[in-house]
Amino acid sequence: MLKRPAPQPTATDDSAPHDEALRERVRTIIEDVRARGDEAVREHSQLFDGWAPESFRLRPDEIERIVATVGEQALADIRFVQSQVRAFAEHQRESMCDIEVETLPGVRLGHRHVPIDAVGAYVPGGRYPLTASAHMTIVTAKVAGVPRVAAATPPIRGEIPAPTIAAMHLAGADEIYLLGGVQAVAALAAGTESIGPVDLLAGPGNAYVAEAKRQLFGEVGIDLFAGPTEILVIADEHADPFVVAVDLLSQAEHGPDSPAVLITTSATLADAVIAHVDELLPGMPTADFAGPAWRDHGAVVVVDSVDEAYALADTYASEHVQVLTAQPRRALDRMRNYGALFLGEGTCVSYGDKVIGTNHVLPTKGAARYTGGLWVGKYLKTVTYQEVTDQAASAQLGEVCGRAARVELFEGHARSGDVRAAKYGETALEWTDHARS
């Protein structure tokens, strides 16, 4: 390993009290919103964002005025990107078919994909107003058929983030709230006098928003447990070291705790990438984030083969994996643990973040071992149904159910099966006489 990340704090280090304080502060805000509703939301919004309007929900005429302040090119770009996200989500939705099969004569089993009733979409603000998150969370939910999408975004230094509001509106949000932070997701989850509760929360946010979603999970669904943005690049000797360096830094600028990892088969390329990063960092406007991220969380590993690189990359289970090798599509067969793959020099992680159409809400902190990212299916509930219309089949199932249930000592379950075995089976006449008596 040519570059190792800095030693990370453990639960026994000084970070633990900070984490506990964060959790407690988030819990207190959630409980306050739950207890006092709009009054608590307004107080916390004033405290954290200096924002306490009479109503946090934007009226249609207000939205129209705000959208009108956004430049035509910006609006055209928003529409273009949303068309890409919408088209891919529609293809995903079309791949999810309702089914009904007959497993025995007269025994029909099926499933349907039913949209969630109400979704809360959180679009971050602050230093990075992630306008693209409106596309990823709202457009995809509407393609899934969610009837109500309530979207929230914070004011930025007391100002209305017009491009973000435009993106939320064009994406199809049914309600738009100029409200941020824990108070926003708590209000969406629990409901207040003026904000109806939702069934699922989606969208990224800072550590406080992420912790609020974690604490609210169970009361509502969430898209993912979000952590710092991650990038892992797999490169061989054919890769351009300057491109590799630029792409690593493109994600390191998300925050000072964003891992940026290079796994390569070429020590020469590894040295060149490190040199380019050292040269590029001082001139980056976001060096205050990208610098600590590279210093503390950056890593460069040299391996003997591309197959070894794939195997090692799978152990990271990184959010974004960029493959800059002579045959990048081999990664589709060789890798299993990643949020999203970016194949070849012609694409990059930033395309996924901003423009290409796949969803950028992806698993972090190793969660790619067991889940993918946000997609149209997340907004759908796959629910089953059963129907038995053949009496002989019901009698057969009833006999087996009775025996199987008694093995587990569930007598009540067994009797439900017994009733049907008796009523519809060979002893049906006896059942009829018993019922009449």
C-alpha positions in Angstrom: 0.0 0.0 0.0 1.6 3.2 -1.2 -0.7 5.5 0.8 -2.6 4.5 3.9 -5.6 6.3 5.5 -5.0 7.9 8.8 -5.9 5.8 11.9 -9.6 6.3 12.5 -11.3 7.0 15.9 -12.9 4.1 17.7 -15.9 4.1 20.0 -13.5 4.6 23.0 -11.8 7.6 21.5 -12.8 11.3 21.9 -15.2 11.1 19.0 -17.6 9.0 21.1 -18.9 11.8 23.3 -19.4 13.9 20.2 -21.4 11.2 18.6 -23.5 10.7 21.7 -24.1 14.4 22.0 -25.3 14.5 18.3 -27.6 11.6 18.9 -29.1 13.2 22.0 -29.6 16.5 20.3 -31.3 14.9 17.4 -33.5 12.9 19.8 -34.5 16.0 21.7 -35.5 17.9 18.5 -37.6 15.0 17.3 -39.4 14.6 20.6 -40.0 18.4 20.7 -41.5 18.4 17.2 -43.6 15.4 18.1 -44.9 17.1 21.3 -45.3 20.7 20.1 -45.7 20.4 16.3 -45.5 23.6 14.3 -44.4 25.7 17.2 -41.3 23.5 17.8 -40.6 23.4 14.1 -40.6 27.2 13.8 -38.4 27.6 16.9 -35.8 25.2 15.6 -35.9 26.6 12.1 -35.3 30.1 13.5 -32.4 28.8 15.7 -30.6 26.8 13.0 -31.5 28.6 9.8 -32.8 32.1 10.9 -36.0 31.2 9.1 -39.5 31.3 10.7 -42.2 32.3 8.1 -45.9 32.1 8.8 -46.0 29.0 6.6 -43.1 26.8 5.6 -45.1 25.4 2.7 -44.7 27.4 -0.5 -47.9 28.4 -2.3 -48.3 27.8 -6.0 -47.9 31.5 -6.8 -44.8 31.7 -4.7 -43.3 28.7 -6.5 -44.1 30.3 -9.9 -42.4 33.5 -8.9 -39.3 31.6 -7.6 -39.0 29.5 -10.7 -39.2 32.6 -12.9 -36.0 33.9 -11.3 -34.0 30.9 -12.5 -32.1 31.4 -15.8 -33.4 29.6 -18.9 -30.2 27.6 -19.3 -30.4 26.3 -15.8 -34.0 25.4 -16.2 -33.2 23.6 -19.5 -30.4 21.7 -17.8 -32.8 20.7 -15.0 -35.3 19.5 -17.5 -32.7 17.5 -19.4 -31.3 15.7 -16.4 -34.8 15.0 -15.1 -35.7 13.5 -18.4 -32.7 11.1 -18.1 -33.7 10.1 -14.6 -37.3 9.7 -15.5 -36.6 7.6 -18.6 -34.3 5.2 -16.6 -36.8 4.9 -13.8 -39.6 4.2 -16.2 -37.6 1.3 -17.7 -37.0 0.0 -14.2 -40.7 0.2 -13.4 -41.6 -1.6 -16.6 -39.3 -4.5 -15.6 -41.3 -5.0 -12.4 -44.3 -7.1 -13.5 -47.3 -8.2 -11.5 -47.7 -12.0 -11.6 -50.3 -14.6 -11.0 -49.6 -18.3 -11.2 -51.7 -21.5 -10.7 -49.6 -23.8 -8.5 -52.3 -26.5 -8.0 -55.7 -26.8 -9.7 -57.7 -23.8 -8.5 -54.8 -22.4 -6.3 -53.8 -19.0 -7.5 -50.9 -17.1 -6.0 -49.8 -13.6 -7.1 -48.0 -10.4 -6.3 -48.6 -6.8 -7.1 -46.3 -3.8 -6.9 -48.3 -1.1 -5.0 -46.9 2.5 -4.6 -46.3 3.9 -1.1 -49.0 6.4 -0.2 -46.8 9.3 0.9 -43.1 10.0 0.6 -41.0 12.8 2.2 -38.1 13.9 0.0 -35.3 15.8 1.7 -33.1 17.9 -0.6 -30.0 19.2 1.2 -28.9 22.8 1.2 -26.0 24.4 3.2 -22.6 24.6 1.5 -23.8 22.2 -1.2 -27.4 22.7 -2.3 -27.8 19.3 -4.0 -30.3 20.2 -6.6 -29.8 16.8 -8.2 -31.3 15.1 -5.2 -34.6 16.5 -6.2 -34.4 14.6 -9.4 -33.3 11.4 -7.7 -35.9 11.3 -4.9 -38.9 13.1 -6.4 -38.9 12.1 -10.1 -38.3 8.4 -9.2 -41.2 8.5 -6.6 -43.6 9.9 -9.1 -42.6 7.3 -11.7 -43.4 4.7 -9.1 -46.9 6.2 -8.8 -46.6 7.7 -5.3 -49.7 10.0 -5.1 -48.2 12.4 -2.5 -44.6 13.6 -2.4 -43.8 16.2 0.2 -40.4 17.8 -0.4 -38.4 19.9 1.9 -35.2 21.9 1.5 -33.6 24.5 3.8 -33.1 28.2 3.1 -29.4 29.0 2.5 -28.2 31.8 4.7 -31.7 33.2 4.8 -32.2 33.1 1.1 -34.5 31.0 -1.0 -32.5 28.5 -3.1 -34.4 29.1 -6.4 -32.7 26.5 -8.6 -33.5 23.8 -5.9 -37.2 24.9 -5.7 -37.4 24.9 -9.5 -36.0 21.3 -9.5 -38.4 20.2 -6.9 -41.4 21.7 -8.7 -40.4 20.4 -12.2 -39.8 17.0 -10.6 -43.4 16.8 -9.6 -43.4 17.5 -5.9 -47.0 17.8 -4.6 -45.9 19.9 -1.6 -42.7 22.0 -1.2 -41.6 23.2 2.2 -38.8 25.7 2.7 -37.6 23.9 5.8 -34.4 22.0 6.7 -32.5 19.9 9.2 -33.8 17.6 11.8 -36.9 19.7 12.3 -37.9 19.0 8.6 -37.5 15.2 8.6 -39.1 15.0 12.1 -42.1 17.1 10.9 -42.5 14.9 7.8 -42.3 11.7 9.7 -44.4 12.6 12.7 -46.7 15.2 11.2 -47.7 18.6 12.6 -50.7 20.8 12.4 -49.7 22.0 9.0 -47.6 19.1 7.6 -49.1 15.7 7.0 -47.1 12.7 8.0 -45.4 10.5 5.3 -44.7 6.8 5.1 -41.1 6.9 3.8 -38.2 9.4 4.0 -35.7 9.7 1.2 -32.7 11.8 0.3 -29.3 12.6 1.7 -28.3 15.1 4.3 -25.7 16.1 6.9 -24.9 14.0 10.0 -27.9 15.4 11.9 -30.3 14.6 9.1 -28.8 11.1 8.7 -29.1 10.5 12.5 -32.7 11.8 12.5 -33.6 9.3 9.7 -31.9 6.5 11.7 -33.9 7.3 14.8 -37.2 7.6 12.9 -36.7 4.4 11.0 -39.5 2.0 12.0 -42.0 4.7 12.5 -41.4 5.4 8.8 -39.4 3.7 6.2 -36.2 5.3 4.9 -34.2 4.9 1.7 -30.8 4.2 3.2 -28.6 4.7 6.2 -26.4 7.4 4.6 -22.7 8.0 5.4 -19.9 10.0 3.8 -19.5 9.9 0.0 -17.1 7.2 -1.2 -15.1 6.6 -4.4 -12.9 3.6 -5.3 -11.1 3.6 -8.6 -9.7 0.4 -10.2 -7.0 1.2 -12.7 -4.5 -0.7 -14.8 -1.4 0.6 -16.6 -3.6 1.8 -19.5 -5.3 4.4 -17.3 -4.5 8.1 -17.5 -3.1 9.1 -14.0 -4.3 12.7 -14.4 -7.9 11.5 -15.0 -7.7 9.2 -12.0 -6.5 12.0 -9.8 -9.2 14.4 -10.9 -11.9 11.7 -10.4 -10.6 10.8 -6.9 -10.7 14.5 -5.9 -14.2 15.0 -7.4 -15.7 12.9 -4.7 -13.2 13.8 -1.9 -14.6 17.4 -2.0 -18.0 16.1 -0.7 -16.6 16.3 2.9 -13.5 15.9 5.0 -14.5 12.3 5.9 -15.1 11.1 2.3 -12.8 8.1 1.4 -11.0 8.1 -1.9 -9.3 4.8 -2.8 -7.2 3.8 -5.7 -6.5 0.1 -6.4 -4.1 -0.4 -9.3 -1.9 -3.0 -11.0 0.7 -0.3 -11.8 3.1 1.1 -9.3 4.1 3.7 -11.9 0.5 4.9 -12.3 0.1 4.9 -8.5 3.1 7.3 -8.0 1.9 9.5 -10.8 -1.7 9.7 -9.3 -0.3 10.7 -5.9 1.9 13.4 -7.5 -1.1 14.8 -9.5 -3.3 14.9 -6.4 -0.6 16.8 -4.5 -0.4 19.2 -7.4 -4.1 19.7 -7.9 -5.2 20.0 -4.3 -3.8 23.4 -3.4 -5.7 25.1 -6.2 -9.1 23.5 -5.6 -11.8 25.9 -4.2 -13.0 22.9 -2.1 -9.5 22.0 -0.8 -10.7 22.6 2.8 -12.8 19.5 2.4 -10.9 17.5 -0.3 -7.6 18.0 1.5 -8.5 16.4 4.8 -10.4 13.7 3.0 -7.4 12.7 1.0 -5.0 13.0 3.9 -7.1 11.1 6.4 -9.2 8.8 4.2 -7.3 8.4 1.0 -5.6 5.2 0.1 -3.5 3.8 -2.8 -3.0 0.1 -3.1 -0.9 -1.8 -5.7 -1.9 -5.4 -6.6 -0.6 -8.0 -9.0 -3.6 -8.4 -11.3 -6.9 -6.9 -12.3 -8.7 -9.9 -10.9 -7.0 -9.3 -7.5 -8.1 -5.6 -7.8 -11.7 -6.7 -8.3 -11.6 -9.1 -5.3 -10.0 -6.4 -3.1 -12.6 -3.8 -4.2 -15.4 -6.1 -3.3 -14.1 -6.1 0.3 -14.5 -2.3 0.4 -18.1 -2.5 -0.9 -17.7 1.1 -1.9 -20.5 3.5 -2.8 -19.0 4.4 -6.2 -16.6 2.1 -8.1 -15.0 3.5 -11.2 -13.2 1.0 -13.5 -10.4 2.5 -15.7 -9.0 -0.6 -17.3 -8.4 -2.0 -20.8 -11.6 -4.2 -20.4 -13.8 -2.4 -17.9 -17.0 -4.4 -18.6 -15.3 -7.5 -17.1 -16.1 -5.9 -13.7 -19.8 -6.7 -14.3 -19.1 -10.4 -14.0 -16.3 -10.2 -11.4 -17.7 -7.8 -8.9 -20.7 -8.1 -6.5 -20.3 -5.4 -3.8 -20.8 -1.8 -5.0 -23.4 0.9 -5.0 -22.8 1.8 -8.7 -20.2 0.9 -11.3 -18.8 3.5 -13.7 -17.2 1.7 -16.6 -14.4 3.2 -18.7 -12.8 6.6 -19.1 -15.8 8.0 -21.0 -17.9 8.0 -17.8 -17.2 9.2 -14.3 -18.9 9.2 -10.9 -19.9 12.9 -11.3 -22.1 11.8 -14.2 -24.0 9.5 -11.9 -24.2 12.3 -9.3 -25.5 15.0 -11.7 -26.6 14.1 -15.2 -26.7 10.5 -16.6 -30.0 9.2 -15.2 -29.1 6.5 -12.7 -29.8 7.2 -9.1 -27.1 8.8 -6.9 -28.6 7.9 -3.5 -26.4 4.9 -2.9 -25.2 2.7 0.0 -22.1 3.7 2.0 -20.0 2.3 4.9 -20.0 -1.3 3.4 -23.8 -1.5 3.1 -23.3 -2.4 -0.6 -22.7 -5.9 0.7 -26.4 -6.3 1.3 -28.3 -3.6 -0.6 -28.3 -1.5 -3.7 -29.2 2.2 -3.9 -32.4 4.1 -4.2 -34.5 3.1 -7.2 -38.1 3.1 -8.4 -38.7 -0.2 -6.6 -38.0 1.4 -3.2 -41.2 3.4 -3.5 -43.2 0.2 -4.2 -44.5 -2.4 -1.9 -44.5 -5.9 -3.4 -47.5 -7.5 -1.8 -48.9 -11.0 -2.3 -52.4 -12.5 -2.5 -53.8 -16.1 -2.5 -57.0 -17.6 -3.8 -58.2 -21.2 -3.6 -61.3 -22.0 -5.7 -60.9 -25.8 -6.1 -62.4 -27.7 -3.1 -60.2 -30.7 -3.6 -57.1 -28.6 -3.6 -58.3 -26.8 -0.4 -58.9 -30.2 1.2 -55.4 -31.3 0.3 -53.8 -28.2 1.6 -55.9 -28.4 4.8 -54.7 -31.9 5.5 -51.1 -30.9 5.1 -51.6 -27.7 7.1 -53.1 -29.6 10.0 -50.1 -32.0 10.2 -47.5 -29.2 9.6 -49.0 -26.9 12.2 -49.2 -29.7 14.9 -45.5 -30.3 14.4 -45.0 -26.7 15.5 -47.6 -27.1 18.3 -50.0 -24.5 16.7 -53.3 -26.2 17.3 -55.4 -23.3 16.2 -53.6 -23.2 12.9 -54.1 -26.9 12.5 -57.9 -26.6 13.1 -58.1 -24.0 10.3 -56.7 -26.6 8.0 -58.8 -29.4 9.5 -62.0 -27.4 8.9 -61.4 -27.2 5.2 -60.1 -30.8 4.9 -63.4 -31.9 6.5 -65.7 -29.5 4.6 -64.2 -30.0 1.1 -62.6 -33.5 1.3 -63.8 -37.0 1.2 -65.7 -36.5 4.5 -67.6 -33.4 3.1 -71.0 -35.1 3.6 -70.2 -35.7 7.3 -69.2 -32.1 7.6 -72.5 -31.0 6.1 -74.4 -33.1 8.5 -72.3 -31.8 11.4 -72.9 -28.2 10.4 -76.7 -28.7 10.2 -76.8 -30.2 13.6 
